[in-house]
């Protein structure tokens, strides 16, 4: 099942307090970037982020789930309704994430 544009809009609205948040559609889903780094994505109308230590610490009860069959697990964001907590989460995760590879 592909993610809806409405859910993408909701997530982007929740992240609107942050500068330099962007997305890229990919096969019916959306990859979410923060300051040029991949933070996670929207899969089946679920906002999932990379399972870095700061994300695990800030969302200790978040479920680890694969975004699609045979993929590595990501963390389901369980604080989507709390803009300040989301802001803190992305700030904390940023330094732990690898730089995005340049596209050809």
Residue pairs with C-beta under 8 A, 6 or more apart in sequence:
1 44
1 45
2 28
2 29
2 44
3 28
3 29
3 30
3 42
3 43
3 44
3 45
4 45
7 42
7 45
8 23
8 30
8 42
11 32
11 42
11 47
11 80
12 21
12 23
14 80
14 81
14 83
14 86
15 21
15 32
15 83
15 86
15 87
15 90
16 83
17 83
17 84
17 87
18 34
18 86
18 87
18 90
19 35
20 33
20 34
20 35
20 36
21 32
21 33
21 34
21 90
22 32
22 33
23 30
23 31
23 32
23 33
23 42
24 30
24 31
24 33
26 41
29 41
29 42
29 43
29 44
29 67
30 41
30 42
31 38
31 40
31 41
32 38
32 39
32 40
32 41
32 42
32 47
33 39
33 100
34 90
34 93
34 94
35 94
36 99
36 100
37 94
37 97
37 98
37 99
37 100
38 50
38 97
38 100
39 49
39 50
39 90
39 93
39 94
39 97
40 47
40 48
40 49
40 50
40 74
40 75
40 77
41 47
41 48
41 67
41 74
42 48
43 67
43 68
43 74
44 67
46 65
46 76
46 77
47 76
47 77
47 80
48 65
48 67
48 74
48 75
48 76
48 77
49 55
49 74
49 75
49 77
49 89
49 93
50 74
50 75
50 93
50 97
51 64
51 73
51 74
51 75
52 93
52 96
52 97
53 96
54 89
54 92
54 93
54 96
55 62
55 75
55 89
55 92
55 93
56 62
56 75
57 92
58 79
58 85
58 88
58 89
58 92
59 75
59 77
59 78
59 79
59 89
61 78
62 75
62 76
62 77
62 78
63 75
63 76
63 78
64 73
64 74
64 75
64 76
65 73
65 74
65 76
66 72
66 73
66 74
67 74
77 86
77 89
79 85
79 86
79 89
80 86
